[in-house]
Every structure is written in C-alpha cells, then in structure tokens.
Amino acid sequence: MRKVIHEIIDKINWYLYRRSCLSIYMSSCLHSDKIFPRALPSIHDYVYRQQTEGGLGGYFTAMKLLELSNYLDKHKPSQVIEFGGGSTTAVFAKYASENPGVRFISVDESQYYQELTKERLLPEYRDYVRFVHANRIEREWRGSAVCHYDHSMLPELGEDPWMCYVDGPDTKSSNKTGPIVKLPCVDVVILAEKGTLVSDIIFDCRFASVRFAMNCEEFYGHLPRLHFRAAQSIDDWALIDQSVYHSFLSLVHPQ
C-alpha cells in the first residue's frame, strides 16, 4: 500500500511540476516580447516583415530568438549548420557577420521559402550565409520511420566541430492511411555516423527528434537540457530546464 501511495504522490508532483514549467515558460515569453525590439532590432524587423507577409511566428518567437542569440554569444561556435531556415537564419547570419571566420550553412527543402528567407535578410547579412536546397527524404532507419535532408547536396563539412540547429525538414509522415505521425529529423545523427564532430545540437521543439538523438550512441557523451515538453516521464525530471524554449545536447568535453 505504501508503494502505491508513493507512486500516486510522484505522479501528482510530476503533474504539478509540469504545470509550473508551463507558467514559467509563458512568463518568459511575455518578458521576451518586451525586450526583443531593443535587444535585437534587426531581427525584430525581420520577424515583423515575415509575419506581416503571412509567415510563421507566435507568442514564443521573441523568446526563441533571444535565447538563440544569447547561446551563440556565449558559446562562440566557429561553424554552424541549420536544418530548416527562417527567422533563425537572420540570427545566425548576424552572428556570422559580427564574428570573422564563422562558417554558416542554411539547409531547406523548399526553394521557394528559402528565397523568401534570403530576400528578407538585410543585404549586409546575405554574404555570410551559404544556402543549400536539399529535398526531404522519408525512410525506415535504425528500426524507426524517420525523415532527413538529402545529404548528397551538402558541402564537405571537414573535421572541425559543428553546432547544429534542428528545425527541419517537415516532420509529418507521408502515410495518409493512418493517424498523423510526427517523425524524428535525424540529420545530426547521420552527420555524426559519418564522422562529423557535432559539438552542440539545438532543437526547435522537434521533441521526437530530441528523443531519437538522445537514444543514439553517437550522442551518449552529450549533456541534455530539455524543454519540459521533451521530457517523457519523471525519470527526465533532472534534465528539464524550466526557462528555455529549445532543447539542447552539448558535448561535455569537445575535442
């Protein structure tokens, strides 16, 4: 009986903890909205134009982009590849323009939306981005249905470490006969399997992608910091960061 009572208490505590995470997350979004225009005026202008032209965005956008910009300023990566472009492209391009020698690649499955992203960037940022169009591939891999970009379209990445941003490709399964399933995006796993050193991975939600990468041997040496919705059970309690938008996997001892 005591064991049953403890299990019930644990479940209640887990539920209340996730509710508190949601409250902190929403509070962070509201605070970020207030400081975003002054903190990152050029990125704010990009987002305003994107949204007025019918592009994607939401109450979380300011928090997401401020968090990403702060992460870049703190960790100073020399090479960045993003899988899925948009407003984050503006943040990475700004960072590359302010830090000589930074290499930045932006990959997208839609040439149309990639051109919109390019056109919305400030002219002084465009030369700091290498845009790559790569089709989406869906297949069975490592026992799961997954999706990723066509890696034959990627340039040679070399041996130096890469920071990877995961916001693509489209996660919806092409199987129309069953329920809607969101597939993990596995580009970072493919890179690591081929020998590319992936130092940091930043996930824009993509919770199935987070879990897939965490369970891959290639990333056992990476420390997770999870958005609360990426956590599956009370066993993940210690991995949750209540105040973040993204989930992170960071190499503990980069080579």
C-alpha positions as CSV (number, residue, x, y, z in Angstrom):
1,M,0.0,0.0,0.0
2,R,2.8,2.4,0.9
3,K,4.4,1.8,-2.5
4,V,1.1,2.6,-4.3
5,I,0.7,5.8,-2.2
6,H,4.3,6.9,-3.1
7,E,3.6,6.3,-6.8
8,I,0.4,8.4,-6.7
9,I,2.3,11.2,-4.9
10,D,5.1,11.0,-7.5
11,K,2.5,11.3,-10.3
12,I,0.8,14.3,-8.7
13,N,4.2,16.0,-8.1
14,W,5.2,15.4,-11.7
15,Y,1.9,16.9,-13.0
16,L,2.3,19.9,-10.7
17,Y,5.9,20.3,-11.8
18,R,5.0,20.4,-15.5
19,R,2.3,22.9,-14.7
20,S,4.9,25.1,-13.0
21,C,7.1,24.7,-16.1
22,L,4.3,25.9,-18.3
23,S,3.8,29.0,-16.1
24,I,7.5,29.9,-16.1
25,Y,7.7,29.3,-19.9
26,M,4.7,31.6,-20.6
27,S,6.1,34.3,-18.3
28,S,9.5,34.1,-20.1
29,C,7.7,34.6,-23.4
30,L,5.9,37.7,-22.2
31,H,9.1,39.2,-20.8
32,S,11.0,38.4,-24.0
33,D,8.3,40.2,-26.1
34,K,9.0,43.4,-24.1
35,I,12.8,43.5,-24.6
36,F,13.0,41.9,-28.1
37,P,12.7,45.1,-30.2
38,R,15.5,46.9,-28.3
39,A,17.8,43.9,-27.8
40,L,17.8,42.6,-31.4
41,P,16.3,45.4,-33.6
42,S,17.4,44.0,-36.9
43,I,16.0,40.5,-36.1
44,H,12.8,42.1,-34.8
45,D,12.4,43.9,-38.1
46,Y,12.9,40.6,-40.0
47,V,10.2,38.9,-37.8
48,Y,7.8,41.8,-38.3
49,R,8.2,41.6,-42.1
50,Q,7.9,37.8,-42.0
51,Q,4.6,37.9,-40.0
52,T,3.0,40.7,-42.0
53,E,3.7,38.7,-45.2
54,G,1.9,35.7,-43.8
55,G,5.0,33.8,-42.5
56,L,5.2,31.7,-39.4
57,G,5.5,33.1,-35.9
58,G,3.9,33.0,-32.5
59,Y,3.9,34.2,-28.9
60,F,7.2,32.3,-28.4
61,T,9.2,33.9,-31.2
62,A,10.9,36.6,-29.3
63,M,12.0,34.1,-26.5
64,K,13.3,31.7,-29.1
65,L,15.4,34.2,-31.0
66,L,16.8,35.9,-27.9
67,E,17.7,32.6,-26.4
68,L,19.4,31.5,-29.6
69,S,21.3,34.8,-29.9
70,N,22.5,34.6,-26.3
71,Y,23.6,31.0,-26.8
72,L,25.7,32.0,-29.8
73,D,27.3,34.9,-27.9
74,K,28.2,32.6,-25.0
75,H,29.5,29.6,-26.9
76,K,31.0,31.3,-29.9
77,P,30.8,28.4,-32.4
78,S,33.0,28.7,-35.5
79,Q,30.8,26.5,-37.7
80,V,27.0,26.4,-37.7
81,I,24.6,24.4,-39.9
82,E,20.9,24.9,-39.5
83,F,18.4,22.3,-40.8
84,G,15.3,24.4,-41.7
85,G,15.6,28.2,-42.3
86,G,13.5,31.2,-41.4
87,S,13.9,33.9,-38.7
88,T,16.7,31.8,-37.1
89,T,18.7,32.3,-40.3
90,A,18.7,36.1,-39.6
91,V,20.1,35.4,-36.1
92,F,22.9,33.1,-37.4
93,A,23.7,35.5,-40.3
94,K,24.0,38.4,-37.9
95,Y,26.3,36.4,-35.6
96,A,28.5,35.3,-38.6
97,S,28.7,39.0,-39.8
98,E,30.0,40.0,-36.4
99,N,32.5,37.2,-35.9
100,P,35.1,36.9,-38.7
101,G,35.8,33.4,-39.9
102,V,32.5,31.9,-38.9
103,R,31.1,29.4,-41.4
104,F,27.3,29.2,-41.6
105,I,25.2,26.9,-43.8
106,S,21.4,27.0,-44.0
107,V,19.6,24.0,-45.4
108,D,16.0,23.9,-46.6
109,E,13.7,21.6,-48.5
110,S,11.7,24.4,-50.1
111,Q,13.5,26.6,-52.6
112,Y,10.6,29.0,-52.6
113,Y,10.7,29.6,-48.8
114,Q,14.5,29.7,-48.9
115,E,14.3,32.5,-51.4
116,L,11.9,34.4,-49.2
117,T,14.3,34.0,-46.3
118,K,17.2,35.3,-48.4
119,E,15.2,38.2,-49.6
120,R,14.1,39.2,-46.1
121,L,17.7,39.3,-44.7
122,L,19.5,42.6,-44.5
123,P,21.8,42.9,-47.6
124,E,24.8,43.1,-45.3
125,Y,23.9,39.7,-43.8
126,R,23.4,37.7,-47.1
127,D,27.0,37.1,-47.9
128,Y,27.5,35.3,-44.6
129,V,25.1,32.5,-45.4
130,R,25.7,29.5,-47.7
131,F,22.2,28.5,-48.8
132,V,21.7,24.8,-49.7
133,H,18.5,23.4,-51.2
134,A,18.1,19.7,-50.3
135,N,15.0,17.5,-50.8
136,R,13.3,15.8,-47.9
137,I,13.8,12.0,-47.6
138,E,11.5,9.7,-45.6
139,R,12.5,6.2,-44.8
140,E,12.9,3.4,-42.3
141,W,16.3,3.7,-40.5
142,R,17.5,2.1,-37.3
143,G,14.2,0.5,-36.7
144,S,12.1,3.7,-37.0
145,A,10.4,5.8,-39.6
146,V,12.5,8.9,-39.9
147,C,13.0,12.0,-42.1
148,H,16.0,14.0,-43.1
149,Y,17.5,16.1,-45.9
150,D,19.3,14.7,-49.0
151,H,22.9,14.7,-47.6
152,S,24.3,14.4,-51.1
153,M,23.5,18.1,-51.5
154,L,25.5,19.2,-48.5
155,P,29.1,20.6,-49.0
156,E,32.1,18.9,-47.4
157,L,32.0,19.8,-43.7
158,G,35.5,18.8,-42.7
159,E,36.8,17.7,-39.3
160,D,36.2,20.8,-37.1
161,P,33.2,20.8,-34.7
162,W,29.8,22.0,-35.8
163,M,26.9,23.5,-34.0
164,C,23.6,22.1,-35.5
165,Y,20.2,23.7,-35.3
166,V,17.3,21.3,-36.0
167,D,14.1,22.9,-37.3
168,G,13.5,20.7,-40.4
169,P,12.6,19.0,-42.5
170,D,8.8,18.7,-42.2
171,T,8.1,16.0,-39.6
172,K,4.7,14.9,-40.9
173,S,4.6,11.3,-42.2
174,S,3.6,11.0,-45.8
175,N,1.5,7.9,-44.9
176,K,-2.1,9.2,-45.4
177,T,-3.9,6.0,-44.4
178,G,-3.2,6.1,-40.7
179,P,-3.1,8.8,-37.9
180,I,-0.9,11.8,-38.2
181,V,2.6,10.9,-37.0
182,K,5.5,13.3,-36.5
183,L,8.8,11.7,-37.5
184,P,12.2,12.4,-35.9
185,C,14.5,14.5,-38.0
186,V,17.8,12.6,-38.0
187,D,20.3,14.8,-39.9
188,V,22.5,15.3,-36.9
189,V,22.7,11.5,-36.3
190,I,23.6,11.0,-39.9
191,L,26.4,13.6,-39.7
192,A,27.8,12.0,-36.5
193,E,27.6,8.5,-38.0
194,K,29.7,9.7,-40.9
195,G,32.3,11.1,-38.6
196,T,31.4,14.8,-38.4
197,L,32.1,16.2,-34.9
198,V,28.8,17.6,-33.7
199,S,29.5,19.8,-30.6
200,D,26.1,21.2,-29.8
201,I,22.6,20.5,-31.1
202,I,19.8,22.9,-30.6
203,F,16.3,21.7,-31.2
204,D,13.4,24.0,-32.1
205,C,10.8,21.9,-30.3
206,R,11.1,18.7,-32.5
207,F,10.5,16.6,-29.5
208,A,10.6,13.2,-31.4
209,S,14.0,14.3,-32.8
210,V,15.3,15.1,-29.4
211,R,14.4,11.7,-28.1
212,F,15.8,9.9,-31.1
213,A,19.2,11.7,-30.8
214,M,19.4,11.1,-27.1
215,N,19.0,7.4,-27.6
216,C,21.7,7.2,-30.2
217,E,25.2,6.0,-29.2
218,E,26.8,8.9,-31.1
219,F,25.4,11.4,-28.5
220,Y,25.9,9.5,-25.2
221,G,28.7,12.0,-24.5
222,H,26.3,14.9,-24.8
223,L,24.6,16.6,-21.8
224,P,20.9,17.1,-22.3
225,R,18.9,20.3,-21.3
226,L,15.3,19.6,-22.2
227,H,12.3,21.8,-22.8
228,F,9.7,20.4,-20.4
229,R,7.6,19.0,-23.3
230,A,10.5,16.9,-24.5
231,A,10.5,15.1,-21.2
232,Q,8.7,11.8,-21.3
233,S,8.4,10.8,-17.6
234,I,9.5,11.6,-14.1
235,D,12.8,10.0,-14.9
236,D,13.7,13.1,-17.0
237,W,13.0,15.5,-14.2
238,A,16.7,16.4,-13.7
239,L,17.1,17.1,-17.4
240,I,14.5,19.8,-17.7
241,D,15.3,23.5,-17.8
242,Q,12.1,25.3,-16.9
243,S,13.0,28.6,-18.5
244,V,14.2,27.5,-22.0
245,Y,12.4,27.4,-25.4
246,H,14.9,25.0,-27.0
247,S,16.2,21.6,-26.1
248,F,20.0,21.2,-26.1
249,L,22.5,18.4,-26.4
250,S,26.0,19.7,-25.7
251,L,29.2,17.7,-25.9
252,V,30.7,17.5,-22.4
253,H,34.3,17.5,-23.5
254,P,34.6,18.8,-27.0
255,Q,37.7,17.6,-28.8
